[in-house]
């Protein structure tokens, strides 16, 4: 019977927080997969809503109304992204039975109105960005070095997108980590395998994180519970994040299995960066850039790794980074090349594909294959640019370059060797035409400015040099180049 809620489900061994079998409750009121009787909202289900913040706290001995239960149930369904029925249907119960974090979903006020933003912050944060941690008690399910490596990776998902730094230390530290069973001294006992996996305290309460030693902690397998994923979630709490309504977010309260390509969701990144300054994955730290372009509205952007950076109009300082995927139509960095045609659209190239934008607005119908949109242009490009000398688009791969004609075909006698552009290195990483009408080429940590002021003879006879057809006759790199990209373009201090 459903009311015999002390029956233990196969996913848990707990007696103090028992889970009823779903099948016991099906058809309990003559409706398939629906339970709506008030007395069925007792036992485990009532405890669940209470424990995770969906029922208002009452004075001891006070009675609850059926309306309060239904309201709490609806709040849970809304938070979990379920159909809001106010009834304990099978989908709701199945979600309640998922292994999860022990921190309440509705911290503070269970019935508060959710903000327009999807992510949630608890309200406290660390007053510093360099934090220490210590593993006081290790799990017996993994080797010590495996645990240390997993914890390091879990902290890294947050330090990768902020200026936070985490360091393992001894003695008194900021964040203590423990693997423990049942009651372990903090007033929030664990319940055995399969229900509450772990919990953590917000910064104002110390930031410590505890993991249930009754769980089967694993790494790199669908079996058991992945330690990196759970630890990353708990460390979000340790840093001040509340649970998220976004099911794909690391800060969702529910554990949904091992993820091979585990990473923060945009929702997580926005949340943590609302508390801590964005990590200046300084362009000074890159050995090279991936692409640079000046879009239709006049803004200039540098692409490096997964981020892109605005460059000021003076061309001597780079601003704060943002994820390429956040603002460029979901395109995941790193990209291969970027091209803005004269007074027109911008194209991003990656692998076999390209995307078309008007400023930062992705146009419909993309991505497309480079072979379809730019016949004859190779994939996995190194650079692309519009040359002010003739207004045509050029594509570079390896030691060769291609010129694209106005009739959308590769010009005759291409590809040509990049060395035809006198003074450039044999390969380049990026190139673009800037607001001064000059073309800039980037290679490693240096850049070159090309002389785009051509004589009429050079414009009309680009393949005439010492009487031999086919060799380029192009004005050389301006004198005084190459110069340091990081110093001159990005405002970085000189490297010693």
C-alpha positions, 0 to 999 in steps of 0.5 A: 500500500502507498500509505505504508511509506516505510517500505524501502525503494531499491535505490536507497538503504536508508531507514530514517528517510524512507522512499515508497515504491512508485508502483504502490501509489499508482491507481491508489485513487482509481486514476492511472499514474495520479495520486491526489488524496491529501493523506498520500502526501504524508510520509516520504513525500511530505518529508521531501517537500519539507526538507528541500524548502517547499513547505513553510516552517510551522510551530511544533504541533501546528497542523498543515492544510491540504492547500499548503501541501498542494502549493508546495507540490506545485512549487516543486513541479515548477522548479523541476521543470515538470508539468504543474498539476498540484498532484503527486503524479508518477513523473513528480515522484520519479523526480523526487526519487532521483539522487540529489544534493542535500541543500534545500532548493528554496533557501530562505523562503520556499514560496518566493517568486523566482527572479527573471534570471534563471540562476540563483545566488544565495546572498553571501560570497567570499571577500577574497579570490584566493581560497584554500581547502583541505580533505580531512577525511578521504573516501575508501572507494577511490585512491587518495590521488584519485580523490585529490585529482577529482577535487582539483578538477571540480574546483577548476570548473569555477576557476576557469571562468572567474578570478578565483584560485583554489589551493590545497593546504594544511592547517586552518583552511577556508573550505574543509572537505569530508566523506562521512556517514549518517550523523557526522556532526553538522546537524544534517545526517546523510541517509545512506546510498542513493538519495542525498549524495552530499551537501555544502554550506554557503560562504557565510556558514563556512563553505565546507562540503560533505560527501556521503561515504555510503555512496559508490564514488567513481570516476570516468564511468556510468557506474556509481556516482561521479565524484567530479560532477557532485563535487563541482556542484557542492563547490558552487554552494561553497562559493555562494550559488543556490540551486538552478531551475535549468536542468542542464546546469551544474547547479541543478539539484538532481544527479542525472548520471555520468556526463562524459563532456562535463562542463558548466552551463551558461546559466552556471557561468552567469551565476558565478560571474555575478558574484566574482569578477570574470577571469581575465584569461588575459590575452597576454597569456596566449602564445597566439590568437585564433582570429581578429575582425572588425564587424559592420558596426565598427567594433573590433574583436579578437578570438582566442580559445573559447573567448573573444575580447573587444579591442578599443578604438585606439587599438592598444587595449583589450577588454574583458573576455566573454564566451564566444558561444554566449554571444555568437549564436552558440558557436563554440570556440576555438574558431579557425578564422573570422572574416568581415566583408567590406561594409557587410556581414561577418563570417566565422569559420571552424573545421568544415563549417561557417556561420554568417552574422550581421554584427553579432546576430546570427542569420538563419540557415547556418552553419553551412559547409564551407564547400557549399558556401565558398567552393574551392576554399579549404576547411580548417583555415588559418586566417581570412581577411578582406584586403583594402588593396582591392576589396576582395576576400583572401583565405589562408591555409598553411603556406598558401592563400586563395583570392575569392573573386567578386563572382564567388569563385576562386580567382585564376592561378590560386592558391599562391604561396604566402611568401608573395606578400613580401616580408610576412612569415611563411604562415600566419594565425590571423589577419584583418583590415582595420579602421585605418584601411591597413591590413594587419597580419598576426603570427605568434606574438608578433604582428605585421602591418602591410602597405596597402597603398598601391601604385596604379601599376601594382593594382592593374598588374598584380602578377608582374615581377621581373618579367616572370608571370605568376609571381606576386608584385605586392608592396612589402610590410611597412618598415619597423615591423614586426611588433609585439601583439600583446604589448601594442594591441592588448596593453600587456606589460613587456615580457622579460 
